[in-house]
Structures are given as C-alpha cells and as structure tokens.
Amino acid sequence: MNYRHSFHAGNFADLVKHALVLWLLKERQARSGALGPVAVLDTHAGAGLYDLSGDGVRSREAEAGVARLMTAEARPPLIETLAVEVAALNPQGGVRFYPGSPVLTARALRAEDSYRGFELNPPVEALLREALAPWPNATGQAGDGYEGAVRAARGLKAPLVLIDPPFERPDDYVRSAETAAAVLRADPTACVAIWTPLKDLETFDGFIRRLEQAGLSRVLVAEARLRPLNNPMKMNGCAMTVVNAPSGAEAAAAEICGWTVQALGDAGGRAEVWRAG
C-alpha cells in the first residue's frame, strides 16, 4: 500500500496516532522527575505540517477525519486535546492546516525536552526543517529513521520513539519490529509506539508475532477498525502498538480508539485494546 502522507494527512488514522502520541508524551513528562527530560525520536517524520487545501482536498480523507473531529460535540478529553492543537494552528477557523507528529510534539515540549525527526526524502526533509524552525529543541534530520533512531537511543534515557513508516516498502513491517527490538536493547526503559495500517489480519498478526519472537514485553495493541477487514486493498483501520506501555495507556487507547470508531466508522467497525504475548 502506497501511503503518501500529504494525501492522507488528517485522516482517521492520524487522529488515533496523534491523540495517543500526545498522551504518551504528557505521561512521560509527568515522570521526568525520575527519568529526566523527555527525548522524542521519530523515524518517519514527514513534512511536519500539512496544508489540507492541496493534496488533502483531492483525497478527501481529511474531510472524513479531522474536519469531522472539529465539528463533533462532546469530545472525550484526549480527543479534545488534539482538537485544541488543531484549532491553535487555524486561528481563522476551519481546518486548513493539520500538524504532523513533529509539530504536535514540538509544541508540547518543555525547554529541557527534545525532538528529533528523521526523513529520507530531501524535499520533504527541507519542509520538516522549516516547520520546526520556531522550536530550537526540535530538529529535522536527513537519513534512514530506522537506523537513526537506534543510534540516537543509545545516548538517551527512556526516550519516546515513534515508528511510523509510509508502508511503501515490503519490508516496513519487518524493519519496524526489528527497530523496536533494537531500541529496547539499547535502552530497556524506552517506550516505542508503532503505527500500522490494518488491511487484513494475516499481515498484522505476522507483525505482532515478530515483536513476540523478539522477546518484547509490555506490548499494548490498540486497534481502530472503521470497517471489517475483508478488503486487503483498503486501509480498513489502523493500530498503535506500544512496547513498554506505561500505566494508564490501556485506558487512554480505549478512549481514543473508541471515539474514532463510534464517530467516524461504519456500522461494522469496532475498537479493541489488548495485550500481546
């Protein structure tokens, strides 16, 4: 599946991913007294900020995602947190601009925290650096994020690592699992959050098996299925798999996935949060 993010920015999967990343960041900040400043590593950072009046209009995925988020009533707290961030970037109203994980994270950093995002595509990496320019403790870096995150984790304490590949390459599932395992070997106190599309159960189950075979523990899987997984050519849902999931992550993920499926899913959709292994 070719996942060109400028087409998919602001879709339902972004809402799940970004709402949970914000919660994980705030949770890690709350433990900084024991663990020190927060360092966030992002393997596939993208452009950082997306103008939905471009590719987003053609795909119409943001229309079915963040646009509906911003007009929804009675949003639960963790969904409201994301809505507040989107509103801050659109002071004139509407949802022209949508923040990717780099800008969302940078806005939430404290002075002592840091963010490093990796991007392989040179034009996109230039956009990333531009988007992060207002925050001196947030940087974009050219390079392979799988390798870069592992190297960076060796010099950090309890980093929060986001693995979010575009799934344009057939080995993205394998490399995501291998990178998570390598990061945890470098620092067993790291927290690794891996976003994956949900197309069919066979592919996703294979990914979870790779994590289990790597000996990873405290693996939390949060699924948001907008429709039954009966068409492997469509992104029927998404999952966030969190390794070394902190206390409270299960309830947070259930709130986020539950709202997304109820508000944006089809009649056959469902949310499920479970522990692997």
BELJODA-V309313 format. One record per residue. N is the residue number from 1. SS is DSSP state (@ for helix, = for strand, . for the rest). OMEGA is omega in radians with two decimals (NA if undefined). D_LAST is the distance of its C-alpha to the last C-alpha in whole Angstrom. Layout:
n->(N	N)
ss->(SS	SS)
omega->(OMEGA	OMEGA)
d_last->(D_LAST	D_LAST)
This chain:
n->(1	2	3	4	5	6	7	8	9	10	11	12	13	14	15	16	17	18	19	20	21	22	23	24	25	26	27	28	29	30	31	32	33	34	35	36	37	38	39	40	41	42	43	44	45	46	47	48	49	50	51	52	53	54	55	56	57	58	59	60	61	62	63	64	65	66	67	68	69	70	71	72	73	74	75	76	77	78	79	80	81	82	83	84	85	86	87	88	89	90	91	92	93	94	95	96	97	98	99	100	101	102	103	104	105	106	107	108	109	110	111	112	113	114	115	116	117	118	119	120	121	122	123	124	125	126	127	128	129	130	131	132	133	134	135	136	137	138	139	140	141	142	143	144	145	146	147	148	149	150	151	152	153	154	155	156	157	158	159	160	161	162	163	164	165	166	167	168	169	170	171	172	173	174	175	176	177	178	179	180	181	182	183	184	185	186	187	188	189	190	191	192	193	194	195	196	197	198	199	200	201	202	203	204	205	206	207	208	209	210	211	212	213	214	215	216	217	218	219	220	221	222	223	224	225	226	227	228	229	230	231	232	233	234	235	236	237	238	239	240	241	242	243	244	245	246	247	248	249	250	251	252	253	254	255	256	257	258	259	260	261	262	263	264	265	266	267	268	269	270	271	272	273	274	275	276	277)
ss->(.	.	.	.	@	@	@	@	.	.	.	@	@	@	@	@	@	@	@	@	@	@	@	@	@	@	@	@	@	@	.	@	@	@	@	.	.	.	=	=	=	=	.	.	.	.	.	.	=	=	=	.	.	.	@	@	@	@	@	.	.	.	.	.	.	@	@	@	@	@	@	.	.	.	.	.	@	@	@	@	@	@	@	@	@	@	@	@	.	.	.	.	.	.	.	.	=	=	=	.	@	@	@	@	@	@	@	@	.	.	.	.	.	=	=	=	=	=	=	.	.	@	@	@	@	@	@	@	@	@	@	@	.	.	.	.	.	=	=	=	=	=	.	.	@	@	@	@	@	@	@	@	@	.	.	.	.	.	.	=	=	=	=	.	.	.	.	.	.	.	.	@	@	@	@	@	@	@	@	@	@	@	@	@	@	@	.	.	.	.	=	=	=	=	=	=	=	=	.	.	@	@	@	@	@	@	@	@	@	@	@	@	@	.	.	.	.	.	=	=	=	=	=	=	=	.	.	.	.	.	.	.	.	.	.	.	=	=	=	=	=	=	=	.	.	.	.	.	@	@	@	@	@	@	@	@	@	@	@	@	@	@	@	@	.	.	.	.	.	=	=	=	=	=	=	.	.)
omega->(3.11	-3.07	3.10	-2.89	3.14	3.08	-3.00	-3.09	3.11	3.12	-3.07	-3.10	3.05	-3.14	3.11	-3.09	-3.01	3.08	-3.14	3.08	3.10	3.12	3.13	3.12	3.14	3.12	3.12	3.09	3.14	3.14	-3.06	3.08	3.14	-3.01	-3.11	-3.12	-3.13	3.02	-3.14	3.06	-3.04	-2.99	-3.08	-2.93	-3.07	-3.04	3.10	-3.13	-3.01	3.06	-3.05	3.07	3.12	-3.12	-3.10	3.11	-3.11	-3.10	-3.12	3.14	3.09	3.10	3.14	-3.11	-3.02	3.11	3.10	3.04	-3.01	3.09	-3.11	3.08	3.08	3.10	3.09	-2.98	-3.06	3.01	3.10	3.11	3.10	3.14	3.11	3.12	3.12	-3.13	-3.13	3.14	3.13	-3.05	3.11	-3.09	-3.13	-3.10	3.10	-3.07	3.09	-3.12	2.96	-3.11	3.12	-3.11	3.08	-3.13	-3.11	-3.14	-3.08	-3.11	2.91	-3.07	-3.08	-3.12	3.13	3.06	3.03	3.13	-3.13	-3.14	-3.09	-3.05	-3.04	3.12	3.12	3.12	3.07	3.08	3.11	3.13	3.11	-3.12	-3.09	-3.07	-3.12	-3.06	-3.07	-3.14	3.06	-3.05	2.99	-3.06	3.08	3.06	3.10	-3.06	3.08	-3.12	-3.09	-3.12	3.13	3.12	-3.09	-3.10	-3.12	-3.11	-3.07	3.07	3.07	3.13	2.97	-3.03	3.08	3.07	-2.97	-3.09	3.13	-3.11	2.99	-3.10	-3.11	-3.11	-3.09	3.11	-3.13	-3.09	3.08	3.13	-3.14	3.14	3.09	-3.14	-3.13	3.10	-3.13	3.03	3.13	3.12	-3.12	3.13	3.13	2.99	-3.08	3.11	-3.07	3.05	3.03	2.98	3.01	3.10	3.12	-3.05	-3.10	3.14	-3.09	3.11	3.09	3.11	-3.14	3.10	3.12	3.09	-3.13	3.14	3.10	3.09	-3.12	-3.09	-3.14	-3.11	3.11	-3.14	3.13	-3.10	2.97	3.14	3.14	3.13	3.12	-3.09	-3.09	3.08	-3.05	3.10	-3.13	3.00	-3.07	3.14	3.09	3.11	2.93	3.12	-3.04	3.11	-2.97	-3.11	-3.12	3.08	-3.14	-3.08	-3.11	3.13	3.12	-3.13	3.13	3.11	-3.08	-3.11	-3.14	3.13	-3.09	-3.13	-3.12	-3.04	-2.98	-3.02	3.05	-3.13	-3.12	-3.12	3.09	3.06	-3.13	3.10	-3.06	-3.14	3.10	3.08	NA)
d_last->(27	30	29	32	31	35	35	32	32	32	30	27	25	26	27	23	22	25	25	22	23	26	24	22	25	27	24	24	28	28	26	29	31	28	27	30	30	28	28	26	25	25	25	27	29	32	35	34	36	37	40	39	43	42	40	38	41	41	37	38	34	35	37	34	32	33	37	36	34	37	39	36	37	35	32	30	30	27	29	32	31	31	34	36	35	36	39	40	40	42	45	47	45	43	40	42	39	36	34	31	28	31	34	31	30	33	35	33	33	35	38	35	32	32	30	31	30	30	32	33	36	39	40	37	37	40	40	37	39	41	39	38	41	42	39	40	37	35	35	35	35	35	33	29	27	24	26	28	25	24	27	28	24	26	29	27	26	22	23	22	21	21	20	22	24	26	24	28	27	25	23	22	18	18	20	18	14	17	18	16	15	18	19	16	18	21	21	17	19	19	17	16	16	16	18	18	20	19	22	20	17	17	17	14	12	13	13	9	9	11	9	6	9	11	9	9	7	8	7	10	11	14	16	20	21	25	26	24	22	25	27	25	28	28	25	24	22	20	16	16	12	13	11	13	13	16	17	19	17	15	19	20	18	19	23	23	21	23	26	26	25	28	30	30	28	30	30	27	25	22	19	16	13	10	7	4	0)
